[in-house]
Amino acid sequence: MLRRFMSERVVPARRKKKAAETSAMLQRQAPMLIVFGRFVLGVRFVVGATMCVTRFPYHRFVLWNVIGEITGPHSPASRQHLS
């Protein structure tokens, strides 16, 4: 739903040089943003919405999101040292 709403605004914006450069940078830095976005409260939603708007491939998003969950502060592996 967000993609449909924002696509009307994103497609014309990509024609502008700065917007195109920003979109390309987000595509390059996406894995790092997705993984580390899981560590900061509230950033998880923003990263997900941003990846949707920039049309980041869903299967790659899921892969990096799972990696972030496994290594994140709320993962079962990180809770083992507490017990």
VEXTORKE-476455 format. One record per residue (C-alpha): x, y, z. Coordinates in steps of 0.05 Angstrom, whole numbers, padded with zeros to 5 digits, always signed. Example, Ala and Ser with C-alpha at 12.3 -4.5 7.8 and 13.67 -1.06 7.14 Angstrom:
2
+00246-00090+00156 +00273-00021+00143 
//
This chain:
83
+00000+00000+00000 +00057+00048+00017 +00091+00032-00049 +00029+00048-00089 +00019+00113-00051 +00091+00136-00055 +00107+00111-00126 +00072+00172-00156 +00121+00216-00118 +00184+00173-00123 +00186+00162-00198 +00187+00236-00216 +00236+00250-00159 +00286+00199-00187 +00293+00242-00249 +00327+00295-00205 +00402+00285-00196 +00405+00290-00120 +00345+00243-00111 +00376+00192-00159 +00443+00196-00122 +00408+00186-00055 +00368+00127-00081 +00432+00095-00109 +00468+00106-00042 +00410+00073-00005 +00413+00013-00052 +00488+00005-00038 +00483+00015+00037 +00417-00023+00047 +00445-00087+00079 +00482-00047+00132 +00421-00003+00144 +00374-00063+00151 +00420-00101+00199 +00438-00042+00244 +00369-00013+00240 +00345-00071+00283 +00389-00045+00341 +00357+00023+00347 +00286+00031+00372 +00240+00061+00319 +00291+00055+00263 +00266-00014+00242 +00201+00015+00215 +00236+00073+00179 +00286+00026+00146 +00230-00021+00123 +00189+00036+00094 +00250+00066+00060 +00269+00000+00028 +00198-00006+00003 +00198+00063-00028 +00266+00053-00061 +00243-00014-00089 +00296-00055-00055 +00286-00128-00074 +00242-00162-00023 +00281-00227-00020 +00345-00189-00004 +00309-00148+00048 +00283-00211+00082 +00353-00242+00081 +00386-00182+00114 +00328-00173+00162 +00337-00245+00186 +00412-00234+00193 +00397-00172+00234 +00348-00211+00278 +00397-00267+00290 +00453-00219+00310 +00408-00167+00342 +00402-00151+00416 +00337-00189+00424 +00359-00254+00391 +00359-00320+00429 +00435-00324+00421 +00445-00258+00458 +00398-00279+00514 +00438-00342+00530 +00492-00303+00566 +00440-00274+00613 +00420-00341+00643 
//
